[in-house]
């Protein structure tokens, strides 16, 4: 729910950054690269969470909590 609420703010920042930091000829390319980084970052985050959760002993609550804290911090 938090991600869904913050998504419009994150997507509107792309054009703001491109307008502030890049010139007229670089603006389109910068906005495209910045826009592509959001899904790439999500894929990396999902991949890391899956890799960190692999091999957890579900019968051991201490192991589950330790691994969950690691995933949250990453």
N, C-alpha and C positions, 0 to 999 in steps of 0.2 A: 504494500500500500504506500509506503514511504517513497519507493522508487517511482511509482506511478504519479505521485503528487509532485515530485521534483523534476520529472522528465521535461516538462515545458520550460523550466528555468534553465536546465542544462542545454537544451537544444537552442534556446535563444541566445546563449552566450557565444555560440559559434560565430554568428555574424558580427557580434560586438568585438570579439577578439580579432577577427579578420579585418574589420574596419579600423581598429585602433593601431594594430601592429604592422600591417602590411600596406604596401602601396597599391595603386590602382591596377597595375598589371599583375601583381602577385595575389590579389585578394581572392580570386576564384579558386586558384590552386590551394591556397591555405585553407579556405573554408571546406574544400573537399577532403583534404587530409585530416583536418580536425574532426569533421563529421564521420569519417571512417574509423577514427580511433575509439569511439564509443562502443561499437559492436566488437571490435578487436579486444578491447579491455574487458568486455563482458565474457568473451570466450576464454580469455586467459584466466579470469577469476573463476569461472565455472570449472575449467580444467584443473586448476590448482585445488579447488575445494574437493573435487572428485578424487584427485590423487592423494590428498591428505586423509580423506575418509576411507580409502581402501585399506583393508586389512584390520579394521577395528573389531575387537572382540565385543560383540553386542551383549554378551552375558556379563561383562565386567563394566559396571557403571562408572568406575573411576577412569578407565581407559576411554570410555565414550565422552566423558566430560572434559578430559584433558585434550582429546582430539577436537572437540567442539570449540574449546577456547582457542586453540591454534587456528582453526578455520576462521573464527570471528576476527582474530587479530590480523590475519593476512588480508 
